[in-house]
Amino acid sequence: MIKERTLKVVAALGLFGVLVPLLLLVVPLLSNSYDFILEHGLEIITSMNWSPYDGEFGSLQFILGTLWVTFWSTALATPLAVALAVFVTELVPPKAKTFFGTLIDLIAAIPSVIYGYWGLIIFGPLLANTAYPVLAGLSWVPALGALFSTSAISPQCFMTAILVLSLMITPYASAIIRNSYEMIPRELVEAVYALGGTKWDVIRINLGYIKSSILAGVVIAAGRSMGETMAVTMLIGNSIEPFKPCLLCRGATITSLVANEFEEAMMNPAHVKALTALVLILIFLGSIILALGRKLGRALTEAEIVA
């Protein structure tokens, strides 16, 4: 009885320890920007006119830029993460698995400013001198024209930020997928081989077995991508112009805008409140991604049970 009560107390403290920091984060942000949101209303999410000193706080381009970067970086990172997890668990010799696993963890631990600096000094200029002119030449293609249509090629653009960010978030998703892959029952693998299956049959069936974990890795990667600040700020170009669905164009995300303008915003209370409102929008977007991920994960689990 005492152990049961102790367990309940510990569980309650754990819940309390999660809710209190969340409330301490959201409530002050909401109270700081509440009157600003009431005053400007839907302008924040429907207009692309951003000029704080003129009293214009249209932020749609930053919201769309955030979703644009998150979508493409996650789309690129997901197959890389799956391939990396399969490589380490299935294709690497047993004695080398620990080495490669540790290497992936070390890559995940590299500070984002290092990725940003590498992208700014080496990777971005390399792409701007080689791949980007080729991609810009595809602007006449009907289906791809909008993606690569730009008036000026720059090493700082959506594409550079997306590519570097996809490299950054791949180890996070891969770690989750790899851990689940290693927990697959050995009996399942042996049954596939007993039926005459090949190594690739085993990999295909195993990936289907852990598709819920793959989804979890994708959600984690998307959240990491959406919240990344330093590398994106260094690589995206930080343009406040209206958003265009172009990978070679300069742009901005919510995090890069906050990082760039917070210091000068301290001179203008309305500017600070606008940035605070954008932070709340970012939290809201992250919550939506998490909720959709959980719902889809639950649907996948139920489908597995039915099957």
C-alpha positions as a Markdown table, in Angstrom:
| # | Residue | x | y | z |
|---|---|---|---|---|
| 1 | Met | 0.0 | 0.0 | 0.0 |
| 2 | Ile | 2.8 | 2.4 | 0.9 |
| 3 | Lys | 4.7 | 1.5 | -2.3 |
| 4 | Glu | 1.5 | 2.3 | -4.3 |
| 5 | Arg | 1.1 | 5.7 | -2.6 |
| 6 | Thr | 4.8 | 6.5 | -3.2 |
| 7 | Leu | 4.4 | 5.6 | -6.8 |
| 8 | Lys | 1.4 | 7.9 | -7.2 |
| 9 | Val | 3.3 | 10.7 | -5.5 |
| 10 | Val | 6.3 | 10.3 | -7.8 |
| 11 | Ala | 4.0 | 10.2 | -10.8 |
| 12 | Ala | 2.2 | 13.3 | -9.6 |
| 13 | Leu | 5.5 | 15.1 | -9.1 |
| 14 | Gly | 6.6 | 14.1 | -12.6 |
| 15 | Leu | 3.4 | 15.5 | -14.1 |
| 16 | Phe | 3.9 | 18.6 | -12.0 |
| 17 | Gly | 7.5 | 18.9 | -13.2 |
| 18 | Val | 6.3 | 18.9 | -16.8 |
| 19 | Leu | 3.3 | 21.2 | -16.5 |
| 20 | Val | 4.9 | 23.9 | -14.4 |
| 21 | Pro | 7.7 | 24.7 | -16.8 |
| 22 | Leu | 5.2 | 24.6 | -19.7 |
| 23 | Leu | 3.0 | 27.1 | -17.9 |
| 24 | Leu | 5.9 | 29.3 | -17.0 |
| 25 | Leu | 6.8 | 29.3 | -20.7 |
| 26 | Val | 3.5 | 29.9 | -22.3 |
| 27 | Val | 1.6 | 32.1 | -19.8 |
| 28 | Pro | 4.2 | 35.0 | -19.7 |
| 29 | Leu | 4.5 | 34.9 | -23.5 |
| 30 | Leu | 0.7 | 35.0 | -23.9 |
| 31 | Ser | 0.3 | 37.8 | -21.4 |
| 32 | Asn | 3.0 | 39.8 | -23.0 |
| 33 | Ser | 1.5 | 39.6 | -26.5 |
| 34 | Tyr | -2.3 | 39.4 | -25.7 |
| 35 | Asp | -3.1 | 43.0 | -26.3 |
| 36 | Phe | -0.9 | 43.1 | -29.4 |
| 37 | Ile | -2.8 | 40.1 | -30.8 |
| 38 | Leu | -6.2 | 41.8 | -30.1 |
| 39 | Glu | -5.1 | 45.0 | -31.7 |
| 40 | His | -3.6 | 43.5 | -34.9 |
| 41 | Gly | -5.8 | 40.4 | -35.2 |
| 42 | Leu | -5.5 | 38.3 | -38.4 |
| 43 | Glu | -3.0 | 40.8 | -39.9 |
| 44 | Ile | -0.2 | 38.8 | -38.2 |
| 45 | Ile | -1.0 | 35.6 | -40.1 |
| 46 | Thr | -2.5 | 36.9 | -43.3 |
| 47 | Ser | -0.2 | 39.8 | -44.3 |
| 48 | Met | 3.3 | 39.8 | -45.6 |
| 49 | Asn | 4.1 | 43.4 | -44.9 |
| 50 | Trp | 6.7 | 43.5 | -42.1 |
| 51 | Ser | 7.8 | 47.0 | -41.1 |
| 52 | Pro | 7.9 | 47.3 | -37.3 |
| 53 | Tyr | 8.7 | 51.0 | -37.3 |
| 54 | Asp | 5.7 | 51.7 | -39.6 |
| 55 | Gly | 3.5 | 49.6 | -37.4 |
| 56 | Glu | 3.1 | 46.8 | -39.9 |
| 57 | Phe | 3.6 | 43.3 | -38.5 |
| 58 | Gly | 2.4 | 41.0 | -41.3 |
| 59 | Ser | 4.3 | 37.7 | -40.6 |
| 60 | Leu | 2.8 | 35.2 | -43.1 |
| 61 | Gln | 6.1 | 35.0 | -45.0 |
| 62 | Phe | 8.0 | 33.9 | -41.9 |
| 63 | Ile | 5.3 | 31.3 | -41.0 |
| 64 | Leu | 5.4 | 29.9 | -44.6 |
| 65 | Gly | 9.2 | 30.0 | -44.6 |
| 66 | Thr | 9.2 | 27.9 | -41.4 |
| 67 | Leu | 6.8 | 25.3 | -42.8 |
| 68 | Trp | 8.8 | 25.3 | -46.1 |
| 69 | Val | 12.1 | 24.6 | -44.5 |
| 70 | Thr | 10.6 | 22.1 | -42.1 |
| 71 | Phe | 8.8 | 20.1 | -44.9 |
| 72 | Trp | 11.8 | 19.9 | -47.2 |
| 73 | Ser | 14.5 | 19.2 | -44.6 |
| 74 | Thr | 12.3 | 16.5 | -43.0 |
| 75 | Ala | 11.5 | 15.0 | -46.4 |
| 76 | Leu | 15.2 | 14.8 | -47.2 |
| 77 | Ala | 16.2 | 13.5 | -43.7 |
| 78 | Thr | 13.7 | 10.7 | -43.4 |
| 79 | Pro | 15.1 | 8.4 | -46.1 |
| 80 | Leu | 18.6 | 9.2 | -45.0 |
| 81 | Ala | 17.7 | 8.3 | -41.4 |
| 82 | Val | 16.1 | 5.0 | -42.4 |
| 83 | Ala | 19.0 | 4.1 | -44.7 |
| 84 | Leu | 21.5 | 5.0 | -41.9 |
| 85 | Ala | 19.6 | 2.9 | -39.4 |
| 86 | Val | 19.5 | -0.1 | -41.7 |
| 87 | Phe | 23.1 | 0.3 | -42.6 |
| 88 | Val | 24.3 | 0.2 | -39.0 |
| 89 | Thr | 22.0 | -2.6 | -37.8 |
| 90 | Glu | 22.0 | -4.9 | -40.9 |
| 91 | Leu | 24.9 | -4.2 | -43.2 |
| 92 | Val | 27.8 | -3.3 | -40.9 |
| 93 | Pro | 29.9 | -6.1 | -39.4 |
| 94 | Pro | 29.0 | -6.7 | -35.7 |
| 95 | Lys | 32.4 | -5.4 | -34.4 |
| 96 | Ala | 31.9 | -2.1 | -36.2 |
| 97 | Lys | 28.3 | -1.4 | -35.0 |
| 98 | Thr | 29.4 | 0.2 | -31.8 |
| 99 | Phe | 31.9 | 2.5 | -33.7 |
| 100 | Phe | 29.3 | 3.6 | -36.2 |
| 101 | Gly | 26.6 | 4.1 | -33.5 |
| 102 | Thr | 29.0 | 6.2 | -31.5 |
| 103 | Leu | 29.9 | 8.2 | -34.6 |
| 104 | Ile | 26.3 | 9.0 | -35.4 |
| 105 | Asp | 25.7 | 10.1 | -31.8 |
| 106 | Leu | 28.8 | 12.4 | -32.0 |
| 107 | Ile | 27.5 | 13.9 | -35.3 |
| 108 | Ala | 24.2 | 14.7 | -33.5 |
| 109 | Ala | 26.1 | 16.4 | -30.7 |
| 110 | Ile | 27.9 | 18.8 | -33.0 |
| 111 | Pro | 26.8 | 22.4 | -32.2 |
| 112 | Ser | 24.5 | 24.0 | -34.8 |
| 113 | Val | 26.8 | 27.0 | -35.1 |
| 114 | Ile | 29.5 | 24.7 | -36.5 |
| 115 | Tyr | 27.0 | 23.4 | -39.2 |
| 116 | Gly | 26.0 | 27.0 | -39.9 |
| 117 | Tyr | 29.6 | 28.1 | -40.2 |
| 118 | Trp | 30.5 | 25.2 | -42.5 |
| 119 | Gly | 27.5 | 25.9 | -44.7 |
| 120 | Leu | 28.2 | 29.6 | -44.8 |
| 121 | Ile | 32.0 | 29.3 | -45.6 |
| 122 | Ile | 32.3 | 26.1 | -47.6 |
| 123 | Phe | 29.1 | 24.3 | -48.5 |
| 124 | Gly | 26.9 | 27.3 | -49.6 |
| 125 | Pro | 29.6 | 28.9 | -51.9 |
| 126 | Leu | 30.3 | 25.4 | -53.4 |
| 127 | Leu | 26.7 | 24.9 | -54.3 |
| 128 | Ala | 26.3 | 28.5 | -55.6 |
| 129 | Asn | 29.2 | 27.9 | -58.0 |
| 130 | Thr | 28.2 | 24.4 | -59.2 |
| 131 | Ala | 24.8 | 23.0 | -58.6 |
| 132 | Tyr | 22.6 | 26.2 | -58.2 |
| 133 | Pro | 23.3 | 27.6 | -61.7 |
| 134 | Val | 22.3 | 24.2 | -63.1 |
| 135 | Leu | 19.1 | 24.1 | -61.1 |
| 136 | Ala | 18.3 | 27.7 | -62.0 |
| 137 | Gly | 18.5 | 26.6 | -65.6 |
| 138 | Leu | 15.5 | 24.4 | -65.0 |
| 139 | Ser | 13.3 | 27.4 | -64.3 |
| 140 | Trp | 11.7 | 26.9 | -67.8 |
| 141 | Val | 10.4 | 23.4 | -66.9 |
| 142 | Pro | 6.7 | 23.8 | -66.1 |
| 143 | Ala | 6.6 | 21.5 | -63.0 |
| 144 | Leu | 9.9 | 22.7 | -61.5 |
| 145 | Gly | 10.1 | 26.2 | -62.7 |
| 146 | Ala | 8.8 | 27.9 | -59.6 |
| 147 | Leu | 11.1 | 25.9 | -57.3 |
| 148 | Phe | 14.3 | 27.1 | -59.0 |
| 149 | Ser | 13.2 | 30.5 | -60.5 |
| 150 | Thr | 15.4 | 33.2 | -59.0 |
| 151 | Ser | 16.8 | 36.5 | -60.2 |
| 152 | Ala | 20.1 | 36.2 | -58.4 |
| 153 | Ile | 22.0 | 33.0 | -57.3 |
| 154 | Ser | 23.2 | 33.3 | -53.7 |
| 155 | Pro | 24.9 | 30.8 | -51.3 |
| 156 | Gln | 22.5 | 32.0 | -48.7 |
| 157 | Cys | 19.0 | 30.7 | -49.6 |
| 158 | Phe | 16.3 | 28.2 | -48.6 |
| 159 | Met | 18.2 | 25.3 | -50.4 |
| 160 | Thr | 21.4 | 25.8 | -48.4 |
| 161 | Ala | 19.5 | 26.0 | -45.1 |
| 162 | Ile | 17.4 | 23.0 | -46.0 |
| 163 | Leu | 20.3 | 20.8 | -47.0 |
| 164 | Val | 22.4 | 21.6 | -44.0 |
| 165 | Leu | 19.4 | 21.2 | -41.7 |
| 166 | Ser | 18.6 | 17.8 | -43.1 |
| 167 | Leu | 22.1 | 16.7 | -42.3 |
| 168 | Met | 21.7 | 18.0 | -38.8 |
| 169 | Ile | 18.4 | 16.3 | -38.0 |
| 170 | Thr | 19.2 | 12.9 | -39.7 |
| 171 | Pro | 21.1 | 11.5 | -36.6 |
| 172 | Tyr | 18.2 | 12.3 | -34.3 |
| 173 | Ala | 15.6 | 10.4 | -36.4 |
| 174 | Ser | 18.1 | 7.6 | -37.2 |
| 175 | Ala | 18.8 | 7.0 | -33.5 |
| 176 | Ile | 15.1 | 6.4 | -32.8 |
| 177 | Ile | 14.7 | 4.1 | -35.8 |
| 178 | Arg | 17.9 | 2.2 | -35.0 |
| 179 | Asn | 16.9 | 1.6 | -31.4 |
| 180 | Ser | 13.5 | 0.2 | -32.5 |
| 181 | Tyr | 15.1 | -1.9 | -35.3 |
| 182 | Glu | 17.5 | -3.5 | -32.8 |
| 183 | Met | 14.5 | -4.5 | -30.6 |
| 184 | Ile | 12.7 | -6.5 | -33.4 |
| 185 | Pro | 12.2 | -10.1 | -32.2 |
| 186 | Arg | 14.8 | -12.4 | -33.5 |
| 187 | Glu | 12.1 | -15.0 | -34.2 |
| 188 | Leu | 10.6 | -12.7 | -36.8 |
| 189 | Val | 13.9 | -12.5 | -38.7 |
| 190 | Glu | 14.6 | -16.2 | -38.4 |
| 191 | Ala | 11.0 | -16.9 | -39.8 |
| 192 | Val | 11.7 | -14.8 | -42.8 |
| 193 | Tyr | 15.0 | -16.7 | -43.5 |
| 194 | Ala | 13.2 | -20.0 | -42.9 |
| 195 | Leu | 10.7 | -19.2 | -45.7 |
| 196 | Gly | 13.6 | -18.5 | -48.1 |
| 197 | Gly | 13.7 | -14.8 | -47.7 |
| 198 | Thr | 16.8 | -12.8 | -48.5 |
| 199 | Lys | 18.6 | -10.0 | -46.6 |
| 200 | Trp | 16.5 | -7.4 | -48.4 |
| 201 | Asp | 13.3 | -9.3 | -47.6 |
| 202 | Val | 14.2 | -9.1 | -43.9 |
| 203 | Ile | 15.0 | -5.4 | -44.2 |
| 204 | Arg | 11.6 | -4.7 | -45.9 |
| 205 | Ile | 9.6 | -6.7 | -43.4 |
| 206 | Asn | 11.5 | -5.2 | -40.4 |
| 207 | Leu | 10.9 | -1.7 | -41.7 |
| 208 | Gly | 7.2 | -2.4 | -41.9 |
| 209 | Tyr | 7.3 | -3.8 | -38.4 |
| 210 | Ile | 8.7 | -0.6 | -36.9 |
| 211 | Lys | 6.8 | 1.9 | -39.1 |
| 212 | Ser | 5.4 | 3.6 | -35.9 |
| 213 | Ser | 8.9 | 4.2 | -34.7 |
| 214 | Ile | 9.9 | 5.6 | -38.1 |
| 215 | Leu | 7.0 | 8.0 | -37.8 |
| 216 | Ala | 8.2 | 9.0 | -34.3 |
| 217 | Gly | 11.6 | 9.7 | -35.8 |
| 218 | Val | 10.1 | 11.8 | -38.5 |
| 219 | Val | 8.1 | 13.8 | -35.9 |
| 220 | Ile | 11.2 | 14.4 | -33.8 |
| 221 | Ala | 13.2 | 15.4 | -36.9 |
| 222 | Ala | 10.4 | 17.9 | -37.9 |
| 223 | Gly | 10.3 | 19.4 | -34.4 |
| 224 | Arg | 14.1 | 19.8 | -34.4 |
| 225 | Ser | 14.0 | 21.3 | -37.8 |
| 226 | Met | 11.2 | 23.8 | -37.0 |
| 227 | Gly | 13.0 | 25.0 | -33.9 |
| 228 | Glu | 16.5 | 25.3 | -35.3 |
| 229 | Thr | 17.8 | 28.8 | -35.1 |
| 230 | Met | 21.5 | 29.4 | -35.4 |
| 231 | Ala | 22.3 | 27.4 | -38.5 |
| 232 | Val | 19.2 | 28.6 | -40.3 |
| 233 | Thr | 19.9 | 32.2 | -39.4 |
| 234 | Met | 23.4 | 31.9 | -40.9 |
| 235 | Leu | 22.3 | 30.2 | -44.1 |
| 236 | Ile | 18.8 | 31.3 | -45.2 |
| 237 | Gly | 19.5 | 34.8 | -46.3 |
| 238 | Asn | 17.1 | 36.5 | -43.8 |
| 239 | Ser | 14.9 | 38.3 | -46.3 |
| 240 | Ile | 11.7 | 39.9 | -45.1 |
| 241 | Glu | 10.3 | 40.0 | -48.7 |
| 242 | Pro | 7.0 | 38.2 | -49.4 |
| 243 | Phe | 7.4 | 34.4 | -49.4 |
| 244 | Lys | 7.9 | 32.6 | -52.8 |
| 245 | Pro | 7.9 | 28.8 | -53.0 |
| 246 | Cys | 11.4 | 28.9 | -54.5 |
| 247 | Leu | 14.3 | 26.8 | -53.1 |
| 248 | Leu | 17.0 | 29.1 | -54.5 |
| 249 | Cys | 15.4 | 32.3 | -53.1 |
| 250 | Arg | 16.5 | 34.0 | -49.9 |
| 251 | Gly | 13.9 | 33.9 | -47.1 |
| 252 | Ala | 13.4 | 33.8 | -43.3 |
| 253 | Thr | 11.8 | 31.6 | -40.7 |
| 254 | Ile | 10.3 | 32.6 | -37.3 |
| 255 | Thr | 13.4 | 31.6 | -35.4 |
| 256 | Ser | 15.8 | 33.4 | -37.8 |
| 257 | Leu | 13.6 | 36.6 | -37.6 |
| 258 | Val | 13.6 | 36.5 | -33.8 |
| 259 | Ala | 17.4 | 35.9 | -33.6 |
| 260 | Asn | 18.0 | 38.8 | -36.0 |
| 261 | Glu | 15.6 | 41.4 | -34.7 |
| 262 | Phe | 15.3 | 40.8 | -31.0 |
| 263 | Glu | 18.1 | 43.2 | -30.0 |
| 264 | Glu | 16.8 | 46.1 | -32.1 |
| 265 | Ala | 13.2 | 45.3 | -31.0 |
| 266 | Met | 14.0 | 46.2 | -27.5 |
| 267 | Met | 13.7 | 49.9 | -28.5 |
| 268 | Asn | 10.1 | 49.3 | -29.7 |
| 269 | Pro | 7.6 | 47.6 | -27.3 |
| 270 | Ala | 5.2 | 46.8 | -30.2 |
| 271 | His | 8.1 | 45.1 | -32.0 |
| 272 | Val | 8.9 | 42.9 | -29.0 |
| 273 | Lys | 5.2 | 41.9 | -28.7 |
| 274 | Ala | 5.1 | 41.0 | -32.4 |
| 275 | Leu | 8.1 | 38.7 | -31.9 |
| 276 | Thr | 6.5 | 37.2 | -28.8 |
| 277 | Ala | 3.4 | 36.5 | -30.8 |
| 278 | Leu | 5.5 | 34.8 | -33.4 |
| 279 | Val | 7.1 | 32.6 | -30.7 |
| 280 | Leu | 3.6 | 31.5 | -29.6 |
| 281 | Ile | 2.7 | 30.7 | -33.2 |
| 282 | Leu | 5.9 | 28.6 | -33.4 |
| 283 | Ile | 4.8 | 26.7 | -30.3 |
| 284 | Phe | 1.4 | 26.2 | -31.8 |
| 285 | Leu | 2.8 | 24.8 | -35.1 |
| 286 | Gly | 5.1 | 22.4 | -33.1 |
| 287 | Ser | 2.1 | 21.2 | -31.1 |
| 288 | Ile | 0.1 | 20.6 | -34.3 |
| 289 | Ile | 2.9 | 18.5 | -35.7 |
| 290 | Leu | 3.2 | 16.5 | -32.5 |
| 291 | Ala | -0.6 | 16.0 | -32.4 |
| 292 | Leu | -0.7 | 14.8 | -36.0 |
| 293 | Gly | 2.2 | 12.5 | -35.4 |
| 294 | Arg | 0.5 | 10.9 | -32.4 |
| 295 | Lys | -2.8 | 10.5 | -34.2 |
| 296 | Leu | -1.1 | 8.9 | -37.2 |
| 297 | Gly | 1.0 | 6.7 | -35.0 |
| 298 | Arg | -2.1 | 5.6 | -33.2 |
| 299 | Ala | -3.8 | 4.8 | -36.5 |
| 300 | Leu | -0.7 | 2.8 | -37.6 |
| 301 | Thr | -0.8 | 0.8 | -34.3 |
| 302 | Glu | -4.5 | 0.1 | -34.6 |
| 303 | Ala | -3.9 | -1.1 | -38.2 |
| 304 | Glu | -1.2 | -3.4 | -37.1 |
| 305 | Ile | -3.5 | -4.9 | -34.4 |
| 306 | Val | -6.3 | -5.5 | -36.9 |
| 307 | Ala | -3.8 | -7.0 | -39.4 |
